[in-house]
Amino acid sequence: MSTGRSDLTEVAGLPWPVEVRAMENSKSMRLRLDEGRGRLVLTHPRRMSRRSALAWAEQQREWAKSQIATVAPVIPFEPGSVIPIEGEDLVIRWDPSAPRRPQRIGGALLCGGPIESLPGRLERFLKELARQRAIERTAAVADRAGISVSKVSIGDTRSRWGSCSASGAIRYNWRLIMAPPDVFDWVVAHEVAHRRHMNHGPQFKALEAALFDGDVASARLRLRALGARLKRIGRPV
């Protein structure tokens, strides 16, 4: 459990900024990559000073550099970038005379309007598409299973692709719209199954498999492999 607010700082020798967290129950220091947000996360025991923890982190610079070298690059929302939508790679094309609302035309995502507001328009477009697909797919799976869902919404959580509350509300990460449709479908089946079983026991797994028209293990592995890349699309460079 963290004992206070984390803060972001630059450390000499480390290529990414470091988010520092003092942890109540931690017995040692740990440094890990947060690929989605492009930062290193340093946790340390509460009793240790921040200065000592940062000095230790600086000593891990070679490890950090080697790990970051393997990370997928950030793909900004700008003309020429290639982004996946529902599993299809599309190149972003900008034409100031085109409609402001992005349009999927062939292998391109065409968008007009002011260039400076292009990233925001693209993100809003993808979020709305994700919301629509999430509502449609959740309703279809829930109806087939005779399960009620009170609300479907989207967000951009760091670690979860979906969540289900005891009240019946399901929330998805909007970045699933960039994953192949069957991977999105698996997350939907997973969360709908939680409406009946708020655990990951045998009954939950059986229902999850029954609700998903595919191989659960394969879908899970594919999302794990794609996840880091999807979370770096549209991030500031």
C-alpha positions in Angstrom: 0.0 0.0 0.0 1.3 3.4 -0.9 1.7 5.9 2.0 1.6 9.0 -0.1 1.3 10.6 -3.6 3.7 9.4 -6.2 5.8 12.0 -8.0 7.6 12.1 -11.3 11.2 13.2 -11.6 14.1 13.0 -14.0 17.2 11.0 -12.9 20.6 11.4 -14.5 21.5 8.5 -16.7 17.9 7.1 -16.9 16.3 7.6 -20.4 12.7 7.8 -19.0 11.3 9.9 -16.1 10.9 8.0 -12.8 7.7 7.8 -10.8 8.6 7.4 -7.2 6.3 5.6 -4.7 6.9 5.0 -1.0 5.2 1.8 0.0 4.0 0.9 3.5 4.6 -2.8 3.3 7.6 -2.9 0.9 10.8 -4.5 2.2 13.0 -3.7 -0.8 13.4 -1.4 -3.8 12.0 -2.3 -7.2 12.3 -0.6 -10.6 9.9 -1.5 -13.4 8.9 -0.2 -16.8 5.4 1.3 -17.4 5.4 1.0 -21.2 2.0 2.5 -21.6 2.9 5.8 -20.0 6.6 5.9 -21.0 8.1 6.0 -17.5 9.9 3.9 -14.9 8.2 3.2 -11.6 10.4 3.1 -8.5 8.9 1.7 -5.3 10.8 1.7 -2.0 10.1 1.1 1.7 8.6 4.0 3.6 11.5 4.1 6.0 14.0 4.7 3.2 14.7 8.2 2.0 13.7 9.3 -1.4 17.3 10.4 -2.1 18.6 6.9 -1.3 16.0 5.3 -3.5 16.8 7.5 -6.5 20.5 6.9 -6.0 19.8 3.2 -6.2 17.6 3.7 -9.3 20.4 5.6 -11.1 22.7 2.6 -10.6 20.2 0.5 -12.6 20.7 2.6 -15.7 22.2 -0.1 -17.9 19.3 -2.5 -17.1 16.8 0.3 -17.8 18.4 1.2 -21.1 18.4 -2.5 -22.2 14.8 -2.9 -21.3 13.6 0.3 -22.9 15.5 -0.6 -26.1 13.0 -3.5 -26.6 9.9 -1.3 -26.1 7.6 -0.5 -29.0 8.0 3.2 -30.0 5.2 5.7 -29.4 3.0 6.1 -32.4 1.5 9.6 -32.4 -1.8 10.6 -33.9 -0.3 12.5 -36.8 -0.3 12.3 -40.7 1.7 9.3 -41.9 1.4 7.2 -38.7 -0.1 3.7 -39.1 -2.5 2.6 -36.4 -4.7 -0.5 -36.1 -8.5 -0.2 -35.9 -10.4 -3.4 -35.2 -7.2 -5.3 -36.2 -6.7 -3.5 -39.6 -3.7 -1.2 -40.0 -4.7 2.2 -41.4 -2.4 5.1 -42.3 -3.5 8.5 -41.0 -4.1 10.9 -43.9 -4.8 14.6 -43.4 -6.5 16.9 -45.9 -7.6 20.3 -44.6 -10.5 20.3 -47.1 -11.8 16.9 -45.9 -14.5 16.6 -43.2 -13.3 17.0 -39.7 -14.8 13.7 -38.6 -12.3 10.9 -39.4 -13.4 8.5 -42.2 -12.1 5.0 -43.0 -11.4 5.0 -46.7 -9.6 2.0 -48.1 -6.4 1.5 -46.1 -6.5 5.0 -44.7 -8.0 7.1 -42.0 -8.8 10.4 -43.6 -9.3 13.5 -41.4 -9.6 17.2 -42.2 -9.8 20.3 -40.1 -7.0 22.2 -38.3 -3.8 20.1 -38.0 -3.2 21.2 -34.4 -6.5 19.6 -33.3 -6.0 16.4 -35.3 -4.8 14.2 -32.3 -7.8 15.1 -30.2 -10.3 14.4 -33.0 -8.8 11.0 -33.8 -8.8 10.0 -30.1 -12.5 11.1 -29.7 -13.4 9.2 -32.9 -11.7 6.0 -31.6 -13.3 6.3 -28.2 -16.7 6.7 -29.6 -16.2 3.8 -31.9 -15.0 1.7 -29.0 -18.0 2.7 -26.9 -20.4 1.7 -29.7 -18.8 -1.6 -30.2 -18.6 -2.3 -26.5 -22.3 -1.6 -26.1 -23.3 -3.8 -29.1 -21.1 -6.7 -28.2 -21.9 -6.7 -24.5 -25.6 -6.6 -25.2 -25.3 -9.5 -27.6 -23.3 -11.7 -25.3 -25.4 -10.8 -22.2 -28.7 -11.4 -24.0 -27.5 -14.8 -25.3 -26.5 -15.8 -21.7 -29.6 -14.3 -20.0 -27.3 -12.0 -17.9 -28.2 -8.4 -17.1 -25.7 -5.6 -17.4 -26.6 -2.2 -15.9 -24.2 0.0 -17.8 -21.4 -0.2 -20.3 -18.7 2.5 -20.4 -15.1 3.0 -21.6 -11.9 4.4 -19.9 -8.1 4.3 -20.3 -6.8 2.3 -17.3 -3.2 1.5 -17.1 -3.4 -2.2 -16.2 -7.0 -3.5 -16.9 -8.7 -4.1 -20.2 -12.0 -4.5 -18.6 -13.7 -4.5 -15.2 -17.1 -5.5 -13.8 -18.7 -4.1 -10.7 -21.1 -5.8 -8.3 -23.8 -3.3 -9.5 -23.7 -4.8 -13.0 -21.6 -2.0 -14.7 -18.9 -3.1 -17.1 -16.1 -0.8 -18.2 -13.6 -1.4 -21.0 -10.4 0.2 -22.1 -11.1 2.1 -25.2 -7.9 0.9 -26.8 -9.5 -2.4 -27.4 -10.9 -0.9 -30.5 -7.4 -1.2 -32.0 -7.2 -4.9 -31.2 -8.5 -7.6 -33.5 -12.3 -8.0 -33.1 -12.0 -11.5 -31.6 -9.7 -10.3 -28.9 -12.2 -7.6 -28.0 -14.9 -10.3 -28.0 -12.9 -12.3 -25.5 -12.7 -9.4 -23.1 -16.4 -8.9 -23.5 -17.1 -12.6 -22.7 -14.7 -12.4 -19.7 -16.4 -9.4 -18.2 -20.0 -10.6 -18.9 -19.0 -13.9 -17.2 -18.1 -11.9 -14.1 -21.7 -10.8 -13.9 -22.5 -14.3 -12.7 -19.2 -15.3 -11.0 -17.1 -12.5 -9.4 -14.0 -14.7 -9.3 -11.9 -16.8 -11.6 -12.9 -20.2 -10.4 -13.9 -23.3 -12.5 -17.5 -22.1 -13.0 -16.4 -18.7 -14.2 -13.9 -20.3 -16.6 -16.6 -22.6 -18.0 -19.0 -19.7 -18.6 -16.3 -17.6 -20.1 -15.4 -20.4 -22.6 -19.1 -20.9 -23.4 -19.6 -17.2 -24.1 -16.5 -16.8 -26.3 -16.5 -18.2 -29.8 -12.9 -19.0 -29.8 -9.9 -20.2 -27.8 -9.7 -18.3 -24.5 -6.0 -19.0 -23.9 -5.0 -17.9 -27.4 -7.0 -14.6 -27.1 -5.5 -13.9 -23.7 -1.9 -14.4 -25.0 -2.6 -12.3 -28.1 -3.8 -9.4 -26.0 -0.8 -9.7 -23.7 1.5 -9.6 -26.7 -0.3 -6.6 -28.3 -1.1 -4.7 -25.1 2.1 -2.6 -24.7 1.9 -1.4 -28.3 -1.7 -0.5 -28.1 -1.1 1.5 -24.9 1.6 3.6 -26.6 -0.5 4.6 -29.6 -1.5 8.2 -29.5 0.7 9.1 -26.5 2.8 12.3 -26.6 6.3 11.6 -28.1 
